[in-house]
């Protein structure tokens, strides 16, 4: 999974910007037979994904129209639905999307940092260790598919969308089995894109799911204008906000803190090797959207648990009240408390995940073993302290950036009171921009490599 950020290994260009503009990149890629074939394969997989979203898993007695309204009015369901390209509101085989795999990948990365044996295995095991970790991740994804599928069905049942006669174990198991198969099929398609297409397949499948949701958002705006709920001035503000947020996300996605690296000169016989200078690129957004995913999971948790109890019961009322103080909403004072809690969680998980992903000791040791050093900083302890200070400062900026983007979607209802319109202004937009830039960089790298090979 490529939702997190990451610094490149020291040496090389390591630039996250693009050398060619979008039109030239696509023109040159389409002119190359191999790249054209890869791009066509990616589009073919996207086509299969779009078709799969419209293949329903029938639940006896469920009214599709009423179910779609229920999903639209539930923030948690709408979040899953957006990442899955609208699969949940259609009760399709792709209703779960890649959510089980995303959750499994995050859990496995945390466990890898928690268990020194796994960390050592991944560091020294090479390709074999990577395959073993992938097997564990897939196995956990299957388990989580059943768990998440069962949880969603329980929430749907408690919302009154499933008739009593359909609330049987056989119906539940059948639906969950189809949802699990659909989720694993999406994972397989993502892996095929990585192998036969271009870019990270899993990230591109998530990207496709969000892009597919765009027409429905545009339709919401058109209907709101026709009904008089919003005016053209509000639509213009939304467009300007979208463009400004996209520019802001792009700027921070490609921004780096470059630490200069000096390589020692080595003498091999009569030839001197080394002595060049390079840099260690550290992205301002070191961990991608992972902190937001963690924070969202915790913020929405009380509301999910509340739906598991009958309306009016003590647990339901208690959890609903707690959810009011945890979910950001700038229209009420409790929502401001939720916004502060949300920001705190994003900052906490940004530092937490950065500590897991970036080992200052390993970076300093690799520099020392490679005969490289940071000018003005001694190898060893001083290098570790220097890198730790730099990464700490970068993490503050990155966490603030993520908090602003994550809270941006809750500002949208203040501009245009259209339900679920803000979902594409936060995490979704960050994922889209990050995946698009990374894919374009890979296409550009393939073009430059072919140019150098001629």
ZIFEN-V273645 format. One record per residue. RES is the residue in one letter. SS is DSSP state (@ for helix, = for strand, . for the rest). OMEGA is omega in whole degrees, 0 to 359 (* if undefined). NEAR is the number of other ideal C-beta (glycine too) atoms within 8 Angstrom. Layout:
BEGIN
[[RES;SS;OMEGA;NEAR] [RES;SS;OMEGA;NEAR]]
END
This chain:
BEGIN
[[X;.;184;9] [X;.;177;8] [X;.;179;13] [X;.;176;11] [X;.;177;9] [X;.;177;7] [X;.;176;10] [X;.;176;7] [X;.;186;5] [X;.;184;13] [X;.;179;7] [X;.;184;6] [X;.;175;3] [X;.;183;13] [X;.;181;6] [X;.;177;11] [X;.;181;5] [X;.;180;9] [X;.;182;5] [X;.;175;9] [X;.;187;6] [X;@;183;7] [X;@;180;6] [X;@;180;8] [X;@;180;14] [X;@;180;8] [X;@;180;8] [X;@;179;10] [X;@;181;13] [X;@;179;9] [X;@;179;6] [X;.;185;11] [X;@;183;5] [X;@;180;6] [X;@;178;13] [X;@;178;11] [X;@;179;8] [X;@;179;11] [X;@;178;12] [X;@;177;8] [X;@;178;12] [X;@;180;13] [X;@;178;8] [X;@;178;8] [X;@;176;14] [X;@;178;9] [X;@;177;8] [X;@;179;9] [X;@;179;16] [X;@;178;11] [X;@;182;8] [X;@;179;14] [X;@;182;14] [X;.;175;8] [X;.;186;9] [X;=;169;9] [X;.;188;12] [X;.;172;6] [X;.;184;10] [X;.;175;8] [X;.;181;8] [X;.;177;13] [X;.;183;6] [X;@;181;9] [X;@;179;6] [X;@;180;9] [X;@;179;13] [X;@;177;10] [X;@;180;8] [X;@;179;12] [X;@;182;12] [X;@;182;10] [X;.;179;6] [X;.;186;9] [X;@;182;9] [X;@;178;10] [X;@;182;13] [X;@;178;12] [X;@;177;11] [X;@;182;13] [X;@;181;13] [X;@;180;14] [X;@;180;13] [X;.;177;16] [X;.;181;16] [X;.;182;12] [X;.;183;17] [X;.;183;15] [X;.;176;11] [X;.;184;12] [X;.;184;13] [X;=;178;14] [X;.;179;13] [X;.;185;16] [X;.;181;14] [X;.;183;18] [X;.;178;15] [X;.;181;16] [X;@;177;12] [X;@;181;14] [X;@;178;14] [X;@;179;12] [X;@;180;10] [X;@;180;13] [X;@;179;11] [X;@;180;11] [X;@;182;9] [X;@;177;12] [X;@;178;10] [X;@;179;9] [X;@;178;9] [X;@;178;11] [X;@;183;8] [X;@;182;5] [X;.;182;8] [X;@;181;5] [X;@;178;6] [X;@;179;10] [X;@;178;10] [X;@;180;8] [X;@;180;10] [X;@;182;11] [X;@;186;6] [X;@;187;7] [X;.;178;10] [X;@;185;6] [X;@;180;6] [X;@;180;7] [X;@;179;11] [X;@;179;10] [X;@;178;8] [X;@;178;10] [X;@;177;12] [X;@;178;8] [X;@;178;8] [X;@;181;9] [X;@;179;12] [X;@;179;12] [X;@;178;8] [X;@;178;11] [X;@;179;14] [X;@;179;11] [X;@;181;8] [X;@;176;11] [X;@;177;15] [X;@;182;10] [X;@;181;8] [X;@;177;12] [X;@;178;13] [X;@;180;10] [X;@;179;9] [X;@;178;13] [X;@;178;12] [X;@;178;10] [X;@;178;13] [X;@;179;11] [X;@;181;10] [X;@;176;10] [X;.;177;9] [X;.;183;5] [X;.;180;9] [X;.;179;11] [X;.;183;8] [X;@;183;4] [X;@;180;7] [X;@;182;11] [X;.;180;9] [X;.;180;7] [X;@;181;5] [X;@;179;6] [X;@;180;11] [X;@;182;11] [X;@;179;8] [X;@;180;9] [X;@;181;13] [X;@;179;13] [X;@;178;8] [X;@;179;10] [X;@;178;14] [X;@;179;14] [X;@;179;9] [X;@;179;15] [X;@;179;17] [X;@;176;12] [X;@;176;11] [X;@;178;14] [X;@;179;13] [X;@;179;8] [X;@;177;13] [X;@;179;15] [X;@;177;10] [X;@;177;12] [X;@;178;16] [X;@;184;10] [X;@;188;7] [X;@;180;6] [X;.;180;14] [X;.;179;11] [X;.;178;14] [X;.;188;12] [X;@;181;15] [X;@;178;14] [X;@;180;16] [X;@;177;15] [X;@;176;15] [X;@;177;15] [X;@;181;12] [X;@;179;12] [X;@;179;16] [X;@;180;15] [X;@;181;9] [X;@;181;12] [X;.;183;15] [X;@;180;9] [X;@;180;7] [X;@;178;8] [X;@;177;11] [X;@;179;8] [X;@;177;8] [X;@;180;12] [X;@;180;14] [X;@;180;8] [X;@;180;8] [X;@;177;11] [X;@;180;12] [X;@;180;6] [X;@;180;6] [X;.;180;5] [X;.;176;7] [X;.;179;10] [X;.;184;7] [X;@;178;6] [X;@;177;6] [X;@;177;10] [X;@;178;12] [X;@;177;8] [X;@;178;10] [X;@;179;13] [X;@;179;8] [X;@;178;8] [X;@;179;13] [X;@;180;11] [X;@;180;8] [X;@;179;8] [X;@;178;12] [X;@;178;10] [X;@;181;8] [X;@;180;10] [X;@;180;13] [X;@;181;10] [X;@;182;8] [X;@;179;11] [X;@;182;13] [X;@;183;9] [X;.;182;9] [X;=;168;11] [X;=;185;8] [X;=;178;9] [X;=;182;10] [X;=;179;9] [X;=;177;14] [X;=;180;9] [X;=;181;13] [X;.;176;9] [X;=;180;8] [X;=;182;8] [X;=;176;7] [X;=;184;6] [X;.;179;4] [X;.;184;2] [X;=;176;6] [X;=;182;8] [X;=;177;8] [X;=;181;9] [X;.;180;7] [X;.;176;5] [X;=;175;7] [X;=;179;11] [X;=;176;10] [X;=;183;12] [X;=;176;12] [X;=;180;13] [X;=;175;14] [X;.;175;12] [X;.;189;12] [X;.;190;17] [X;.;176;12] [X;.;185;9] [X;.;184;12] [X;@;179;12] [X;@;179;16] [X;@;179;14] [X;@;176;12] [X;@;184;12] [X;@;179;13] [X;@;180;11] [X;@;181;8] [X;@;182;9] [X;@;182;13] [X;@;185;13] [X;@;179;8] [X;@;180;11] [X;@;178;13] [X;@;180;11] [X;@;180;10] [X;@;180;12] [X;@;180;10] [X;.;180;8] [X;.;180;11] [X;.;178;6] [X;.;180;5] [X;.;179;5] [X;.;182;8] [X;@;179;5] [X;@;180;9] [X;@;180;12] [X;@;181;9] [X;@;182;8] [X;@;178;13] [X;@;177;11] [X;@;178;8] [X;@;180;9] [X;@;179;12] [X;@;181;11] [X;@;182;10] [X;@;184;11] [X;.;180;12] [X;.;178;10] [X;.;185;10] [X;.;179;10] [X;.;180;6] [X;.;184;7] [X;@;177;5] [X;@;179;9] [X;@;175;14] [X;@;174;9] [X;@;177;9] [X;@;178;15] [X;@;178;13] [X;@;178;8] [X;@;179;11] [X;@;178;15] [X;@;180;10] [X;@;180;8] [X;@;179;13] [X;@;178;15] [X;@;182;10] [X;@;183;9] [X;@;175;12] [X;@;177;15] [X;@;182;10] [X;@;183;9] [X;@;176;13] [X;@;178;13] [X;@;179;7] [X;@;187;9] [X;@;187;10] [X;.;178;10] [X;.;180;5] [X;@;179;10] [X;@;181;7] [X;@;180;7] [X;@;180;12] [X;@;179;13] [X;@;179;8] [X;@;177;9] [X;@;182;14] [X;@;180;12] [X;@;181;6] [X;.;180;8] [X;.;181;8] [X;=;181;10] [X;=;176;12] [X;.;182;12] [X;.;179;6] [X;.;180;3] [X;.;180;9] [X;.;176;7] [X;.;178;9] [X;.;187;8] [X;@;182;6] [X;@;178;9] [X;@;178;15] [X;@;181;11] [X;@;179;8] [X;@;180;10] [X;@;179;12] [X;@;179;9] [X;@;180;8] [X;@;181;11] [X;@;177;13] [X;@;179;8] [X;@;178;8] [X;@;182;13] [X;@;178;12] [X;@;180;8] [X;@;180;9] [X;@;179;16] [X;@;178;13] [X;@;177;8] [X;@;180;11] [X;@;180;15] [X;@;180;12] [X;@;180;9] [X;@;182;15] [X;@;181;14] [X;@;181;13] [X;@;182;13] [X;.;179;12] [X;.;175;13] [X;.;183;12] [X;@;179;13] [X;@;177;12] [X;@;179;6] [X;@;181;9] [X;.;183;13] [X;.;177;5] [X;.;185;11] [X;.;172;6] [X;.;180;9] [X;@;184;13] [X;@;186;12] [X;@;182;13] [X;@;180;14] [X;.;184;13] [X;.;183;15] [X;@;182;12] [X;@;180;13] [X;@;178;14] [X;@;178;14] [X;@;182;14] [X;@;182;11] [X;@;182;12] [X;@;181;15] [X;@;180;15] [X;@;180;9] [X;@;181;13] [X;@;178;12] [X;@;178;12] [X;@;178;11] [X;@;180;10] [X;@;176;10] [X;@;180;13] [X;@;179;12] [X;@;177;8] [X;@;179;12] [X;@;180;14] [X;@;179;9] [X;@;177;8] [X;@;179;9] [X;@;179;7] [X;@;183;6] [X;@;181;5] [X;.;*;4]]
END
